[in-house]
């Protein structure tokens, strides 16, 4: 069974939110749209209150990136609930390339967790 790991990242000046979720093989455009929606929901429900930067209190101020990678897993080894979980990490740090907001180095994790997709 081919599983696809989707990752979405929101970058602000000094903070970053990253979410990841496993999908069963599906259309990449559909995965990207779902990841965007999950990113906004996780931000609003679990992250916004932990934002310390002036620009990071609003998801609209973030520069976002979404990507996927596939992996073939033995279907007996894949728990059915793996596609229901979303992992998120919101961290304060700095960028090695501040101009492009790339290569984020987390210095302090502000909030991290796993949540069932049904509870978002």
N, C-alpha and C positions, 0 to 999 in steps of 0.2 A: 504494500500500500504506500503510495507516495503522499507524504505529508509536506505541507508548505508552512514555513515559519515566517510570519509577517511581523515587521517592526515599523513603528512610527515614532518619530522624534520631533519634539518642539523645542527650538532653541531661542533663548532670550540672551541678554547681554552677559549675565553671570549665572544663569540657571538653565537646566535642561530637564525635560520630561521625556522618558522613553517608555513605550509600551511594547509588549510582544504577545503574540497569540499564535497557536497552531491551528491550521486549517487542513481539512481533507482536500484533495485536489479540487480546484475550482478556478473560475475565471479570474485572472489577475486584476482586472478592473473592478470586479465585485469585491475582491479582497481589499483593494486600496480604499474603496469607498467605505467599507465597513471599518477599516482601521482608522480612517479619519473621524468617523462618528464616535468610535470608542475613545479616541484620543481626547476629543472635546468633552465627552461624558466623564471620563476619569479625571480630567483637569477640574471640571466644575464640582464634582462630588468629593474628590479625595485630595486634591493638590492646591487649589487656589488659596485656601486659608494658610498654607505653609510658605507661600511665595514671599520672599523678602525683598526682591528688587522692585524698583518703581515701574519697570516695564512688564514684569512677569505676573501682574495681577489680572491680565487680560490675555486670553488665548489668541486673540486677533493680532497681538503684537509679536507673536512668535513666527520664526521662520520654520517651516515644517518640511520634513523629508519622510518618504515612505518607501520601504523596500521589502522584497521577499527572497527567500532561498528555499530550495526544495531538498528533501531528504527522503530516501526510500527506507522505510521501516518495516520490520516483520509485523504483520497485522496482529499476531498473537501477543506481541510485546507492547502494543499500543493500547493504553487504557482508553476506554470509551470517553472518559471525562476530560481527556487532554485538550480537546477542542472547545471546552466550555470555560477554560481558565484564561485570565488575562493577567500578565505580570506587569507591574509598573514601578518605575524608579524616578524620583524627582530629586535632583541633586544641585548643589551650589558648587561652582568651580570656575574654571577659566578655559579659554580656548587657546590652543597652540597657534592657530591662525585666527586671530580675533577679527580681522577684516572680513573674512568669509564665514565666521562662526562655525569653524570645523575643527575636528580633533579635540573634542571636549575632554577635559581632565576633571573628573569629579574629586572635589576636596572634602565635601561633607554631604552625606545622604540625608535629605530632609524628611523624606517619607518613602517607604517602599512596601509593596505588598502584592498579594495574589487575590484575585476576586473572581467569583463565578460570573459569567457574562449575564446571567439572569438578574443579578443584583446591581447591575450598573444603571 
